[in-house]
Amino acid sequence: MSVSAKKIAGNVSEFHILLQEQVRNELTAAQQYLAVAVWFDKSDYPQLARHFYRQSLEERNHAMMIVRFLIDNGVEVTIPGVDSVRNDFSEPAEVVALALQQERDVAEEVNALVKAARAESDYTGEQFMLWFLGEQVEEIAQMSTLLNVVRRSKGNLFDVENFLAREALTAGGPEVGAPRAAGGAL
């Protein structure tokens, strides 16, 4: 049963219901990135694996930022299950293309959240979501670059590994200006 089909305690807006659903989306993204990381890890591509393990943690942290926002605003939080994820791939470009599409999907979800907050004149909620808008621009750009590098490598993933080691697309650690995450960011 979706969050919107359940009665959530208190005065909860459509924006808050969408945020609850976004927690599931972010946790599902974290699990998908974990599956991608394992796929690269078992093939002995440590830089690609590390990149996607970090992406998984980042998505988990995003979910927990939303949880913290809901808690701080007195909204009852229900931690959802996650959607199924894909574990089998035939080639690296397919894996990174899936990741890029996932980031584009999240950008659409964030845009819908901003729109809902604005429609409800929830300026605090809108301001909270603005950080996520900027984050998605960065995520799409990074994943697009990685996909281009993978395609140009023509199957030589050692070139991609060197690129990731040199460029450090994800620095790890706390994200500058990021909202607080419930339980702290990992």
N, CA and C atoms as a LAMMPS dump frame, in Angstrom:
ITEM: TIMESTEP
0
ITEM: NUMBER OF ATOMS
558
ITEM: BOX BOUNDS ff ff ff
-5.0000000000000000e+02 5.0000000000000000e+02
-5.0000000000000000e+02 5.0000000000000000e+02
-5.0000000000000000e+02 5.0000000000000000e+02
ITEM: ATOMS id mol type element x y z
1 1 1 N 0.845 -1.176 0
2 1 2 C 0 0 0
3 1 3 C 0.888 1.236 0
4 2 1 N 0.6 2.176 -0.873
5 2 2 C 1.421 3.38 -0.955
6 2 3 C 1.151 4.279 0.229
7 3 1 N 2.109 5.175 0.464
8 3 2 C 1.99 6.109 1.571
9 3 3 C 0.721 6.941 1.424
10 4 1 N 0.409 7.371 0.19
11 4 2 C -0.753 8.224 -0.023
12 4 3 C -2.056 7.491 0.29
13 5 1 N -2.06 6.162 0.244
14 5 2 C -3.259 5.401 0.55
15 5 3 C -3.438 5.202 2.052
16 6 1 N -2.413 5.436 2.823
17 6 2 C -2.475 5.296 4.273
18 6 3 C -2.815 6.63 4.914
19 7 1 N -3.436 6.569 6.052
20 7 2 C -3.681 7.789 6.833
21 7 3 C -2.436 8.044 7.666
22 8 1 N -1.823 9.183 7.437
23 8 2 C -0.651 9.575 8.202
24 8 3 C -1.12 10.512 9.294
25 9 1 N -0.66 10.268 10.523
26 9 2 C -1.1 11.057 11.673
27 9 3 C -0.774 12.529 11.495
28 10 1 N -1.658 13.363 12.003
29 10 2 C -1.399 14.802 11.993
30 10 3 C -1.857 15.466 10.706
31 11 1 N -1.58 16.747 10.603
32 11 2 C -1.946 17.54 9.44
33 11 3 C -0.838 17.407 8.393
34 12 1 N -1.016 16.496 7.477
35 12 2 C 0.034 16.2 6.497
36 12 3 C -0.419 16.655 5.116
37 13 1 N 0.429 17.396 4.47
38 13 2 C 0.129 17.924 3.142
39 13 3 C 0.489 16.913 2.056
40 14 1 N 0.059 17.201 0.85
41 14 2 C 0.45 16.372 -0.294
42 14 3 C 1.968 16.371 -0.453
43 15 1 N 2.594 17.516 -0.2
44 15 2 C 4.055 17.604 -0.261
45 15 3 C 4.696 16.605 0.694
46 16 1 N 4.179 16.516 1.921
47 16 2 C 4.735 15.577 2.899
48 16 3 C 4.52 14.126 2.468
49 17 1 N 3.379 13.856 1.852
50 17 2 C 3.122 12.508 1.348
51 17 3 C 4.12 12.168 0.24
52 18 1 N 4.366 13.136 -0.659
53 18 2 C 5.349 12.917 -1.726
54 18 3 C 6.751 12.736 -1.155
55 19 1 N 7.075 13.457 -0.093
56 19 2 C 8.381 13.268 0.561
57 19 3 C 8.506 11.852 1.105
58 20 1 N 7.444 11.345 1.707
59 20 2 C 7.46 9.964 2.214
60 20 3 C 7.744 8.992 1.061
61 21 1 N 7.106 9.227 -0.077
62 21 2 C 7.342 8.369 -1.239
63 21 3 C 8.773 8.532 -1.753
64 22 1 N 9.32 9.74 -1.634
65 22 2 C 10.691 9.982 -2.084
66 22 3 C 11.696 9.238 -1.217
67 23 1 N 11.374 9.021 0.047
68 23 2 C 12.251 8.21 0.898
69 23 3 C 12.413 6.831 0.265
70 24 1 N 11.296 6.239 -0.175
71 24 2 C 11.372 4.927 -0.848
72 24 3 C 12.201 5.024 -2.126
73 25 1 N 11.981 6.079 -2.911
74 25 2 C 12.726 6.244 -4.163
75 25 3 C 14.227 6.346 -3.906
76 26 1 N 14.605 7.105 -2.895
77 26 2 C 16.03 7.281 -2.577
78 26 3 C 16.636 5.979 -2.054
79 27 1 N 15.903 5.261 -1.218
80 27 2 C 16.419 3.988 -0.7
81 27 3 C 16.508 2.943 -1.812
82 28 1 N 15.557 2.969 -2.739
83 28 2 C 15.636 2.067 -3.892
84 28 3 C 16.85 2.412 -4.743
85 29 1 N 17.094 3.703 -4.955
86 29 2 C 18.277 4.13 -5.708
87 29 3 C 19.553 3.669 -5.013
88 30 1 N 19.566 3.75 -3.689
89 30 2 C 20.739 3.288 -2.936
90 30 3 C 20.968 1.799 -3.176
91 31 1 N 19.9 1.028 -3.165
92 31 2 C 20.03 -0.413 -3.396
93 31 3 C 20.456 -0.711 -4.833
94 32 1 N 19.945 0.07 -5.788
95 32 2 C 20.348 -0.147 -7.18
96 32 3 C 21.83 0.145 -7.353
97 33 1 N 22.298 1.235 -6.748
98 33 2 C 23.72 1.549 -6.828
99 33 3 C 24.561 0.483 -6.126
100 34 1 N 24.058 -0.072 -5.061
101 34 2 C 24.771 -1.158 -4.389
102 34 3 C 24.898 -2.365 -5.323
103 35 1 N 23.818 -2.693 -6.025
104 35 2 C 23.869 -3.811 -6.984
105 35 3 C 24.865 -3.524 -8.1
106 36 1 N 24.91 -2.293 -8.577
107 36 2 C 25.861 -1.902 -9.623
108 36 3 C 27.295 -2.015 -9.088
109 37 1 N 27.511 -1.518 -7.874
110 37 2 C 28.85 -1.579 -7.272
111 37 3 C 29.324 -3.028 -7.15
112 38 1 N 28.448 -3.892 -6.705
113 38 2 C 28.808 -5.309 -6.569
114 38 3 C 29.123 -5.908 -7.933
115 39 1 N 28.374 -5.532 -8.956
116 39 2 C 28.625 -6.041 -10.306
117 39 3 C 30.04 -5.681 -10.757
118 40 1 N 30.45 -4.427 -10.513
119 40 2 C 31.813 -4.018 -10.877
120 40 3 C 32.843 -4.654 -9.945
121 41 1 N 32.525 -4.759 -8.674
122 41 2 C 33.458 -5.309 -7.688
123 41 3 C 33.798 -6.768 -8.013
124 42 1 N 32.785 -7.551 -8.345
125 42 2 C 33.044 -8.974 -8.635
126 42 3 C 33.829 -9.156 -9.926
127 43 1 N 33.877 -8.102 -10.751
128 43 2 C 34.663 -8.143 -11.989
129 43 3 C 36.03 -7.494 -11.827
130 44 1 N 36.385 -7.177 -10.586
131 44 2 C 37.702 -6.605 -10.258
132 44 3 C 37.963 -5.247 -10.901
133 45 1 N 36.958 -4.376 -10.815
134 45 2 C 37.115 -2.978 -11.213
135 45 3 C 36.929 -2.121 -9.965
136 46 1 N 37.975 -1.956 -9.172
137 46 2 C 37.82 -1.316 -7.853
138 46 3 C 37.403 0.149 -7.904
139 47 1 N 37.832 0.903 -8.899
140 47 2 C 37.45 2.32 -8.961
141 47 3 C 35.964 2.473 -9.296
142 48 1 N 35.506 1.695 -10.252
143 48 2 C 34.081 1.728 -10.589
144 48 3 C 33.247 1.238 -9.408
145 49 1 N 33.689 0.169 -8.767
146 49 2 C 32.97 -0.33 -7.593
147 49 3 C 32.92 0.736 -6.499
148 50 1 N 34.049 1.346 -6.203
149 50 2 C 34.095 2.377 -5.159
150 50 3 C 33.169 3.543 -5.501
151 51 1 N 33.194 3.95 -6.761
152 51 2 C 32.331 5.052 -7.201
153 51 3 C 30.861 4.732 -6.895
154 52 1 N 30.431 3.531 -7.232
155 52 2 C 29.026 3.184 -7.043
156 52 3 C 28.697 2.822 -5.593
157 53 1 N 29.655 2.308 -4.833
158 53 2 C 29.415 2.135 -3.391
159 53 3 C 29.172 3.511 -2.759
160 54 1 N 29.952 4.501 -3.159
161 54 2 C 29.758 5.865 -2.634
162 54 3 C 28.415 6.43 -3.074
163 55 1 N 28.055 6.165 -4.326
164 55 2 C 26.754 6.638 -4.808
165 55 3 C 25.628 6.025 -3.974
166 56 1 N 25.769 4.763 -3.622
167 56 2 C 24.767 4.092 -2.796
168 56 3 C 24.624 4.795 -1.442
169 57 1 N 25.75 5.08 -0.813
170 57 2 C 25.702 5.783 0.475
171 57 3 C 25.1 7.174 0.325
172 58 1 N 25.421 7.842 -0.755
173 58 2 C 24.888 9.178 -0.988
174 58 3 C 23.367 9.146 -1.102
175 59 1 N 22.832 8.166 -1.817
176 59 2 C 21.379 8.048 -1.952
177 59 3 C 20.737 7.706 -0.616
178 60 1 N 21.379 6.849 0.157
179 60 2 C 20.882 6.539 1.5
180 60 3 C 20.853 7.804 2.342
181 61 1 N 21.914 8.592 2.255
182 61 2 C 21.965 9.841 3.015
183 61 3 C 20.859 10.798 2.575
184 62 1 N 20.561 10.834 1.291
185 62 2 C 19.478 11.694 0.809
186 62 3 C 18.151 11.271 1.437
187 63 1 N 17.907 9.968 1.492
188 63 2 C 16.682 9.472 2.137
189 63 3 C 16.632 9.925 3.594
190 64 1 N 17.762 9.833 4.271
191 64 2 C 17.789 10.188 5.686
192 64 3 C 17.693 11.7 5.898
193 65 1 N 18.099 12.497 4.92
194 65 2 C 17.881 13.949 4.995
195 65 3 C 16.386 14.246 4.959
196 66 1 N 15.676 13.535 4.104
197 66 2 C 14.229 13.713 4.01
198 66 3 C 13.569 13.256 5.312
199 67 1 N 14.028 12.132 5.853
200 67 2 C 13.505 11.649 7.131
201 67 3 C 13.711 12.713 8.211
202 68 1 N 14.904 13.291 8.283
203 68 2 C 15.184 14.331 9.287
204 68 3 C 14.256 15.52 9.102
205 69 1 N 14.044 15.944 7.85
206 69 2 C 13.153 17.067 7.569
207 69 3 C 11.733 16.76 8.056
208 70 1 N 11.253 15.546 7.761
209 70 2 C 9.91 15.164 8.202
210 70 3 C 9.812 15.146 9.72
211 71 1 N 10.8 14.552 10.377
212 71 2 C 10.81 14.514 11.845
213 71 3 C 10.806 15.927 12.401
214 72 1 N 11.677 16.768 11.876
215 72 2 C 11.788 18.139 12.369
216 72 3 C 10.503 18.939 12.163
217 73 1 N 9.677 18.508 11.212
218 73 2 C 8.42 19.197 10.941
219 73 3 C 7.21 18.483 11.532
220 74 1 N 7.471 17.546 12.444
221 74 2 C 6.395 16.887 13.168
222 74 3 C 5.547 15.942 12.347
223 75 1 N 6.091 15.447 11.251
224 75 2 C 5.362 14.515 10.4
225 75 3 C 5.782 13.098 10.777
226 76 1 N 4.794 12.245 11.02
227 76 2 C 5.096 10.849 11.332
228 76 3 C 5.782 10.207 10.124
229 77 1 N 6.874 9.515 10.375
230 77 2 C 7.66 8.913 9.3
231 77 3 C 7.48 7.399 9.327
232 78 1 N 7.208 6.844 8.174
233 78 2 C 7.143 5.397 8.003
234 78 3 C 8.248 5.016 7.019
235 79 1 N 9.181 4.185 7.456
236 79 2 C 10.26 3.744 6.573
237 79 3 C 9.71 2.628 5.689
238 80 1 N 9.753 2.843 4.382
239 80 2 C 9.154 1.888 3.452
240 80 3 C 10.128 0.791 3.044
241 81 1 N 9.578 -0.234 2.428
242 81 2 C 10.411 -1.2 1.725
243 81 3 C 10.897 -0.542 0.445
244 82 1 N 11.717 -1.241 -0.289
245 82 2 C 12.234 -0.683 -1.535
246 82 3 C 11.732 -1.511 -2.71
247 83 1 N 11.746 -0.885 -3.869
248 83 2 C 11.379 -1.583 -5.095
249 83 3 C 12.501 -2.565 -5.459
250 84 1 N 12.206 -3.506 -6.334
251 84 2 C 13.24 -4.447 -6.756
252 84 3 C 14.283 -3.724 -7.596
253 85 1 N 15.489 -4.256 -7.587
254 85 2 C 16.583 -3.662 -8.342
255 85 3 C 17.135 -4.68 -9.331
256 86 1 N 17.842 -4.177 -10.301
257 86 2 C 18.445 -5.018 -11.338
258 86 3 C 19.861 -5.387 -10.912
259 87 1 N 20.216 -6.653 -11.068
260 87 2 C 21.534 -7.147 -10.68
261 87 3 C 22.366 -7.673 -11.832
262 88 1 N 21.736 -7.999 -12.939
263 88 2 C 22.452 -8.612 -14.06
264 88 3 C 22.543 -7.644 -15.23
265 89 1 N 23.751 -7.521 -15.749
266 89 2 C 24.01 -6.624 -16.866
267 89 3 C 24.904 -7.35 -17.853
268 90 1 N 24.872 -6.892 -19.104
269 90 2 C 25.702 -7.551 -20.102
270 90 3 C 26.994 -6.79 -20.379
271 91 1 N 26.986 -5.464 -20.148
272 91 2 C 28.204 -4.696 -20.411
273 91 3 C 28.183 -3.381 -19.64
274 92 1 N 29.361 -2.809 -19.395
275 92 2 C 29.486 -1.623 -18.539
276 92 3 C 28.684 -0.401 -18.993
277 93 1 N 28.616 -0.146 -20.292
278 93 2 C 27.858 1.025 -20.755
279 93 3 C 26.383 0.893 -20.382
280 94 1 N 25.873 -0.311 -20.407
281 94 2 C 24.487 -0.562 -20.019
282 94 3 C 24.282 -0.227 -18.537
283 95 1 N 25.255 -0.564 -17.711
284 95 2 C 25.179 -0.299 -16.273
285 95 3 C 25.157 1.203 -16.009
286 96 1 N 26.053 1.926 -16.634
287 96 2 C 26.157 3.372 -16.398
288 96 3 C 24.955 4.092 -17.011
289 97 1 N 24.457 3.592 -18.133
290 97 2 C 23.249 4.177 -18.737
291 97 3 C 22.057 4.023 -17.79
292 98 1 N 21.956 2.885 -17.125
293 98 2 C 20.899 2.686 -16.133
294 98 3 C 21.049 3.7 -14.994
295 99 1 N 22.266 3.914 -14.54
296 99 2 C 22.52 4.868 -13.466
297 99 3 C 22.152 6.291 -13.902
298 100 1 N 22.489 6.646 -15.128
299 100 2 C 22.144 7.97 -15.642
300 100 3 C 20.629 8.141 -15.711
301 101 1 N 19.933 7.125 -16.186
302 101 2 C 18.467 7.216 -16.25
303 101 3 C 17.881 7.328 -14.85
304 102 1 N 18.458 6.619 -13.907
305 102 2 C 18 6.703 -12.519
306 102 3 C 18.132 8.137 -12.008
307 103 1 N 19.249 8.796 -12.307
308 103 2 C 19.448 10.181 -11.874
309 103 3 C 18.457 11.124 -12.557
310 104 1 N 18.174 10.88 -13.813
311 104 2 C 17.183 11.704 -14.522
312 104 3 C 15.791 11.52 -13.908
313 105 1 N 15.464 10.281 -13.543
314 105 2 C 14.177 10.009 -12.9
315 105 3 C 14.082 10.734 -11.559
316 106 1 N 15.153 10.692 -10.779
317 106 2 C 15.163 11.378 -9.488
318 106 3 C 15.007 12.884 -9.689
319 107 1 N 15.624 13.43 -10.724
320 107 2 C 15.482 14.868 -11.011
321 107 3 C 14.019 15.22 -11.266
322 108 1 N 13.301 14.379 -11.998
323 108 2 C 11.872 14.605 -12.228
324 108 3 C 11.093 14.542 -10.924
325 109 1 N 11.45 13.591 -10.064
326 109 2 C 10.775 13.466 -8.767
327 109 3 C 11.025 14.699 -7.901
328 110 1 N 12.243 15.189 -7.901
329 110 2 C 12.581 16.387 -7.122
330 110 3 C 11.828 17.595 -7.671
331 111 1 N 11.759 17.718 -8.986
332 111 2 C 10.996 18.82 -9.582
333 111 3 C 9.531 18.766 -9.143
334 112 1 N 8.95 17.572 -9.108
335 112 2 C 7.56 17.422 -8.667
336 112 3 C 7.413 17.817 -7.195
337 113 1 N 8.412 17.497 -6.39
338 113 2 C 8.37 17.885 -4.975
339 113 3 C 8.442 19.398 -4.809
340 114 1 N 9.304 20.053 -5.565
341 114 2 C 9.404 21.515 -5.506
342 114 3 C 8.076 22.128 -5.931
343 115 1 N 7.509 21.597 -6.999
344 115 2 C 6.229 22.104 -7.501
345 115 3 C 5.13 21.944 -6.447
346 116 1 N 5.091 20.796 -5.783
347 116 2 C 4.076 20.556 -4.746
348 116 3 C 4.262 21.511 -3.571
349 117 1 N 5.498 21.699 -3.136
350 117 2 C 5.763 22.619 -2.024
351 117 3 C 5.339 24.032 -2.402
352 118 1 N 5.673 24.445 -3.601
353 118 2 C 5.329 25.796 -4.059
354 118 3 C 3.811 25.958 -4.161
355 119 1 N 3.128 24.943 -4.68
356 119 2 C 1.669 25.014 -4.829
357 119 3 C 0.982 25.142 -3.473
358 120 1 N 1.592 24.585 -2.434
359 120 2 C 1.03 24.648 -1.081
360 120 3 C 1.566 25.832 -0.284
361 121 1 N 2.354 26.676 -0.936
362 121 2 C 3.008 27.813 -0.259
363 121 3 C 3.82 27.344 0.949
364 122 1 N 4.43 26.169 0.804
365 122 2 C 5.312 25.623 1.852
366 122 3 C 6.732 26.074 1.513
367 123 1 N 7.059 27.277 1.95
368 123 2 C 8.344 27.87 1.584
369 123 3 C 9.513 27.165 2.254
370 124 1 N 9.287 26.644 3.442
371 124 2 C 10.334 25.87 4.11
372 124 3 C 10.614 24.59 3.316
373 125 1 N 9.565 23.931 2.886
374 125 2 C 9.716 22.719 2.087
375 125 3 C 10.374 23.007 0.744
376 126 1 N 9.974 24.11 0.126
377 126 2 C 10.582 24.484 -1.155
378 126 3 C 12.076 24.756 -0.974
379 127 1 N 12.407 25.507 0.07
380 127 2 C 13.822 25.814 0.33
381 127 3 C 14.614 24.531 0.589
382 128 1 N 14.045 23.598 1.327
383 128 2 C 14.688 22.308 1.582
384 128 3 C 14.976 21.585 0.267
385 129 1 N 14.023 21.612 -0.65
386 129 2 C 14.169 20.881 -1.903
387 129 3 C 15.136 21.553 -2.869
388 130 1 N 15.407 22.831 -2.702
389 130 2 C 16.317 23.524 -3.631
390 130 3 C 17.711 22.898 -3.624
391 131 1 N 18.173 22.449 -2.471
392 131 2 C 19.482 21.789 -2.414
393 131 3 C 19.469 20.545 -3.307
394 132 1 N 18.372 19.793 -3.252
395 132 2 C 18.259 18.572 -4.046
396 132 3 C 18.243 18.876 -5.549
397 133 1 N 17.642 20.011 -5.93
398 133 2 C 17.67 20.391 -7.352
399 133 3 C 19.105 20.553 -7.845
400 134 1 N 19.905 21.298 -7.091
401 134 2 C 21.309 21.479 -7.462
402 134 3 C 22.071 20.171 -7.46
403 135 1 N 21.772 19.318 -6.503
404 135 2 C 22.419 18.005 -6.409
405 135 3 C 22.14 17.179 -7.658
406 136 1 N 20.912 17.232 -8.156
407 136 2 C 20.581 16.436 -9.339
408 136 3 C 21.282 16.941 -10.587
409 137 1 N 21.461 18.239 -10.714
410 137 2 C 22.227 18.769 -11.851
411 137 3 C 23.632 18.171 -11.82
412 138 1 N 24.246 18.174 -10.638
413 138 2 C 25.595 17.619 -10.477
414 138 3 C 25.62 16.126 -10.771
415 139 1 N 24.642 15.392 -10.254
416 139 2 C 24.611 13.934 -10.438
417 139 3 C 24.428 13.558 -11.904
418 140 1 N 23.542 14.244 -12.595
419 140 2 C 23.316 13.954 -14.019
420 140 3 C 24.568 14.278 -14.823
421 141 1 N 25.205 15.399 -14.514
422 141 2 C 26.432 15.773 -15.233
423 141 3 C 27.526 14.734 -15.011
424 142 1 N 27.713 14.312 -13.779
425 142 2 C 28.764 13.32 -13.478
426 142 3 C 28.48 11.985 -14.15
427 143 1 N 27.23 11.54 -14.098
428 143 2 C 26.903 10.245 -14.696
429 143 3 C 26.979 10.318 -16.211
430 144 1 N 26.613 11.468 -16.801
431 144 2 C 26.752 11.649 -18.255
432 144 3 C 28.215 11.58 -18.658
433 145 1 N 29.07 12.237 -17.892
434 145 2 C 30.513 12.192 -18.161
435 145 3 C 31.028 10.765 -18.063
436 146 1 N 30.636 10.07 -17.006
437 146 2 C 31.102 8.69 -16.835
438 146 3 C 30.628 7.816 -17.996
439 147 1 N 29.394 7.979 -18.421
440 147 2 C 28.895 7.196 -19.552
441 147 3 C 29.699 7.509 -20.818
442 148 1 N 30.006 8.775 -21.063
443 148 2 C 30.83 9.139 -22.223
444 148 3 C 32.211 8.504 -22.15
445 149 1 N 32.813 8.508 -20.971
446 149 2 C 34.143 7.919 -20.799
447 149 3 C 34.082 6.407 -21.033
448 150 1 N 33.057 5.756 -20.508
449 150 2 C 32.907 4.309 -20.71
450 150 3 C 32.741 4.008 -22.197
451 151 1 N 31.922 4.764 -22.879
452 151 2 C 31.712 4.529 -24.317
453 151 3 C 32.988 4.774 -25.117
454 152 1 N 33.723 5.831 -24.79
455 152 2 C 34.973 6.123 -25.51
456 152 3 C 36.055 5.09 -25.231
457 153 1 N 35.96 4.41 -24.106
458 153 2 C 36.988 3.419 -23.758
459 153 3 C 36.899 2.182 -24.647
460 154 1 N 35.772 2.035 -25.327
461 154 2 C 35.555 0.895 -26.239
462 154 3 C 35.885 -0.433 -25.579
463 155 1 N 35.414 -0.588 -24.347
464 155 2 C 35.59 -1.847 -23.639
465 155 3 C 36.831 -1.943 -22.775
466 156 1 N 37.732 -0.978 -22.873
467 156 2 C 38.941 -1.003 -22.04
468 156 3 C 38.641 -0.279 -20.72
469 157 1 N 38.11 -1.026 -19.765
470 157 2 C 37.706 -0.416 -18.502
471 157 3 C 38.886 0.036 -17.654
472 158 1 N 40.069 -0.37 -18.017
473 158 2 C 41.238 0.136 -17.278
474 158 3 C 41.398 1.636 -17.519
475 159 1 N 41.026 2.105 -18.72
476 159 2 C 41.02 3.548 -18.983
477 159 3 C 39.987 4.251 -18.097
478 160 1 N 38.84 3.623 -17.926
479 160 2 C 37.793 4.191 -17.07
480 160 3 C 38.271 4.196 -15.618
481 161 1 N 38.893 3.122 -15.204
482 161 2 C 39.443 3.043 -13.85
483 161 3 C 40.444 4.177 -13.605
484 162 1 N 41.335 4.395 -14.575
485 162 2 C 42.316 5.482 -14.447
486 162 3 C 41.632 6.841 -14.396
487 163 1 N 40.612 7.021 -15.222
488 163 2 C 39.855 8.276 -15.215
489 163 3 C 39.251 8.524 -13.835
490 164 1 N 38.597 7.51 -13.271
491 164 2 C 37.968 7.677 -11.958
492 164 3 C 39.004 7.943 -10.865
493 165 1 N 40.122 7.267 -10.933
494 165 2 C 41.176 7.492 -9.93
495 165 3 C 41.722 8.916 -10.045
496 166 1 N 41.846 9.389 -11.252
497 166 2 C 42.397 10.723 -11.492
498 166 3 C 41.392 11.828 -11.19
499 167 1 N 40.172 11.661 -11.611
500 167 2 C 39.175 12.739 -11.534
501 167 3 C 38.381 12.752 -10.24
502 168 1 N 38.291 11.633 -9.541
503 168 2 C 37.546 11.541 -8.281
504 168 3 C 36.181 12.224 -8.397
505 169 1 N 35.3 11.662 -9.227
506 169 2 C 33.984 12.256 -9.458
507 169 3 C 33.181 12.431 -8.174
508 170 1 N 33.309 11.5 -7.262
509 170 2 C 32.649 11.656 -5.959
510 170 3 C 33.731 11.69 -4.903
511 171 1 N 33.766 12.79 -4.187
512 171 2 C 34.823 12.987 -3.197
513 171 3 C 34.572 12.229 -1.903
514 172 1 N 33.319 11.868 -1.639
515 172 2 C 32.996 11.223 -0.373
516 172 3 C 32.907 12.247 0.742
517 173 1 N 32.462 11.818 1.899
518 173 2 C 32.345 12.725 3.029
519 173 3 C 31.085 13.557 2.94
520 174 1 N 30.899 14.439 3.907
521 174 2 C 29.685 15.25 3.939
522 174 3 C 29.587 16.172 2.727
523 175 1 N 28.386 16.339 2.233
524 175 2 C 28.152 17.193 1.083
525 175 3 C 27.99 18.626 1.572
526 176 1 N 28.708 19.549 0.977
527 176 2 C 28.704 20.954 1.39
528 176 3 C 27.286 21.529 1.265
529 177 1 N 26.817 22.127 2.339
530 177 2 C 25.506 22.759 2.337
531 177 3 C 24.351 21.791 2.397
532 178 1 N 24.626 20.521 2.561
533 178 2 C 23.571 19.504 2.554
534 178 3 C 22.733 19.597 3.838
535 179 1 N 21.446 19.289 3.722
536 179 2 C 20.618 19.201 4.91
537 179 3 C 21.129 18.087 5.832
538 180 1 N 20.804 18.182 7.104
539 180 2 C 21.207 17.137 8.053
540 180 3 C 20.474 15.841 7.738
541 181 1 N 21.155 14.719 7.963
542 181 2 C 20.558 13.399 7.773
543 181 3 C 20.213 12.81 9.128
544 182 1 N 19.043 12.197 9.221
545 182 2 C 18.658 11.51 10.449
546 182 3 C 19.708 10.448 10.748
547 183 1 N 20.227 10.424 11.964
548 183 2 C 21.247 9.454 12.334
549 183 3 C 22.635 9.843 11.883
550 184 1 N 22.768 10.941 11.154
551 184 2 C 24.061 11.375 10.645
552 184 3 C 24.368 10.762 9.291
553 185 1 N 25.058 11.502 8.472
554 185 2 C 25.435 11.005 7.143
555 185 3 C 26.537 9.969 7.283
556 186 1 N 26.487 8.978 6.444
557 186 2 C 27.54 7.944 6.424
558 186 3 C 28.571 8.31 5.385
